[in-house]
Each structure stands twice: as C-alpha cells, then as structure tokens.
Amino acid sequence: MSYDKHWVPDNFPCACLVTASSDHQGGRQLQYANAYAEKMLGKSRQSLVGQTLTDLLTPASNIMFDTYLLPLLLHEGVCEEVMLDIQCAEGQVIPVVANATLTDGEEGYIYWSLFNATRRNQLDQELIRARRQLEEHSEKLYQLSVTDELTGLVNRRQLKRRAEQLLAQARRSQSPVSVAVLDIDNFKQVNDTEGHLAGDEILKRLADVLREHARASDVVGRYGGEEFSFVLPDTCESDALMFARRLHELVGRIQIGGRPLTISIGVVSSEQLKQSINSYETLFELADRAMYEAKESGRNRTLAARP
Ligand SMILES: Nc1nc2c(ncn2[C@@H]2O[C@H](COP(=O)(O)OP(=O)(O)OP(=O)(O)O)[C@@H](O)[C@H]2O)c(=O)[nH]1
C-alpha cells in the first residue's frame, strides 16, 4: 500500500497551516492551509493563503499570540497546547489547541496544528457544572447532618463540636465560658392536652426565642427532646445567670392554653473548674444536674452548678 504524500496533510483531523517565520508580517502570513482548515474556518484555501493569522484570531487571542506564543516559538522553536480562539467565516468563534514548530531557525517555516477544542471545552463546562452540583449537594448534606430538623438549631453532634472549639479558644485566651442547659417544664402535659403537633409548634417557637436571644458568638442547639443547651463564650457565672433571667422572661411570653411556657435552667461556668476538666461533657453534665435540681425545687427557675 502506498499514499500520495502531497495529500497527507489533507487527511489530518486538524487544521494544518504553514507560515514563513521571516515574512514581513512577522511570521503570521499563511503560506499553506490543509483541507481541514478550509472546512473548520469556512474559507477556501485560495482565500486563506495570503491572509495572516492575525486576521483569523480574536482580539484576545492576538494578544496571546504576540506576547506569549510567538516569542516562545522564536526562542524555543516549539510551542505546545496553547488555547486560542479562531474567528470563522460566519463570525462563529472556535476554541482551538495550537501546537507549532519552527524549522531552520529564523529563516524557516512555522508548522501549525490547530485542534478543534469545542467538544473538549463543552466537556470541561459539564465537568465544572457537575462539580458545582456535587459541592451544593455535599453542602446540603452537611447542613442536614448538623441541623435539628424540627427547630433548625444545631443538633447535639454539632453542639458538642462547636462547644469544644469555643472551649479550646477560651483556654488559649484564658477567658470564661458558661454552659446553660434548659428544659421545658411539664412538656408531657402539653403534648397530652394540646397534641403532639402543638407540642412541636411550641418547640419551634422556643427555638426562635433562643436563637434571637443568643449573641452571634454563642452556640445554641437542641440537645434532644425538649432539652436545649447554650454555650456562652466570654461569660462568667453572674453574666450567665443574668442571661438566664432574661430567658425566663422571654420564654414566658409563649402561651400554652392561656398559661405561660416555663423552663428550668442549670448553668455552670468554666471559672469554677480546673482547666484540665473543662470539657463540654463535664460542663454539660454539671449544668444538667443543676437543671434537674431546679426542677426538683419547683421548676421555672435557674440554678448554678456547685461543683
Ligand atoms: N411534640 C414533641 N414532643 C417531644 C419531642 N421530643 C420529646 N417530646 C416530649 O417531651 C416530653 C418530655 O416529658 P418528660 O421527660 O416526662 O418531662 P416533662 O413532662 O417536661 O416534665 P419535667 O421535665 O419534669 O418538667 C415527652 O412527652 C416527649 O414525648 C418532640 O420532638 N416533639
């Protein structure tokens, strides 16, 4: 089997162009274009020969050509995989991957191959879109994994994680942190008399009050059931007690069957503990115990833990 070597460039699946490196257009004037170039550019070979590469490139690609591609080519004798945009006959712009080699130094020819990169760019765009969607999905999944579905507050897992972060910061800055645990009083009765859905509504309204009462730096979450917890950075015990007093007032504005909602709160401040045992677990346990003591001593009150 043999082939006609004059037809070889016409069978390549890319635009093959030749320019003379020393022409008066600075290596831009086309001397040759293959059949693929005719088809891709929508121009006849006759009209292409004599035109310059500058005529074919978009303004941005011309800047790339002048400032990067041509100097590199003249210096290195080769340049590979440079993205350019070609303006075709109908005004359509085609992205291409350009490779070029320079023969015989400055007096020689430059051989160009321009691969149509339209599909490659489309695939890139699809990959970027798919990656963005994956990021959005994983962000949604993350939010679901750290949020309590009913109240929108952070859930127990996230509460612990954020609390440990705040405690680590507080240890470094040697500032106090307080933890408050609060529980709705006689909530079973609310469910029994008003129904479970009304109970859910109360939990949501209480969560709104807690969220509004919290400072941006506080962490407030639903620990489980009708039990909630606050982590209050830069807050000593007396400030935490003041905070709890205000909370009783605000929560009391929620009415159930004509009666104000009441809560019992236990608070503890890290000041009262040795640095080494300042874990959220320890602080929570102490505040929880104080909260149960508040229940036992009549409910609707706050007690400070006495470790
Ligand atoms: N509606 C609703 N009720 C819940 C939810 N989680 C827990 N509960 C209810 O909260 C009630 C808690 O009851 P108990 O543990 O007996 O406490 P209590 O009635 O509040 O009494 P004290 O805590 O002693 O004041 C139970 O009836 C649970 O079913 C929830 O997501 N929605």
The ligand as a MOL file (V3000), in Angstrom:
LIG
                    3D

  0  0  0     0  0            999 V3000
M  V30 BEGIN CTAB
M  V30 COUNTS 32 34 0 0 0
M  V30 BEGIN ATOM
M  V30 1 N -44.1420 17.2970 70.4620 0
M  V30 2 C -42.9200 16.8170 70.7360 0
M  V30 3 N -42.7010 16.2870 71.9450 0
M  V30 4 C -41.4960 15.8130 72.2440 0
M  V30 5 C -40.4350 15.8590 71.3300 0
M  V30 6 N -39.3480 15.3190 71.9360 0
M  V30 7 C -39.7060 14.9670 73.1710 0
M  V30 8 N -41.0110 15.2490 73.3840 0
M  V30 9 C -41.8380 15.0050 74.5630 0
M  V30 10 O -41.3650 15.7040 75.6860 0
M  V30 11 C -41.9390 15.0930 76.8390 0
M  V30 12 C -40.9330 15.0490 77.9430 0
M  V30 13 O -41.5510 14.5580 79.0530 0
M  V30 14 P -40.8560 14.3140 80.4350 0
M  V30 15 O -39.4650 13.8190 80.2130 0
M  V30 16 O -41.7530 13.4730 81.2840 0
M  V30 17 O -40.6790 15.7350 81.0400 0
M  V30 18 P -41.7500 16.8730 81.3390 0
M  V30 19 O -43.1480 16.4540 81.1410 0
M  V30 20 O -41.3230 18.0870 80.5660 0
M  V30 21 O -41.5470 17.1110 82.8610 0
M  V30 22 P -40.3650 17.8650 83.5740 0
M  V30 23 O -39.1860 17.8450 82.6560 0
M  V30 24 O -40.1070 17.0960 84.8210 0
M  V30 25 O -40.8270 19.2390 83.8310 0
M  V30 26 C -42.3990 13.6890 76.4080 0
M  V30 27 O -43.8020 13.6710 76.3730 0
M  V30 28 C -41.8400 13.5560 74.9990 0
M  V30 29 O -42.7050 12.8000 74.1460 0
M  V30 30 C -40.7000 16.3950 70.0370 0
M  V30 31 O -39.8450 16.4720 69.1440 0
M  V30 32 N -41.9510 16.8670 69.7920 0
M  V30 END ATOM
M  V30 BEGIN BOND
M  V30 1 1 1 2
M  V30 2 2 2 3
M  V30 3 1 2 32
M  V30 4 1 3 4
M  V30 5 2 4 5
M  V30 6 1 4 8
M  V30 7 1 5 6
M  V30 8 1 5 30
M  V30 9 2 6 7
M  V30 10 1 7 8
M  V30 11 1 8 9
M  V30 12 1 9 10
M  V30 13 1 9 28
M  V30 14 1 10 11
M  V30 15 1 11 12
M  V30 16 1 11 26
M  V30 17 1 12 13
M  V30 18 1 13 14
M  V30 19 2 14 15
M  V30 20 1 14 16
M  V30 21 1 14 17
M  V30 22 1 17 18
M  V30 23 2 18 19
M  V30 24 1 18 20
M  V30 25 1 18 21
M  V30 26 1 21 22
M  V30 27 2 22 23
M  V30 28 1 22 24
M  V30 29 1 22 25
M  V30 30 1 26 27
M  V30 31 1 26 28
M  V30 32 1 28 29
M  V30 33 2 30 31
M  V30 34 1 30 32
M  V30 END BOND
M  V30 END CTAB
M  END
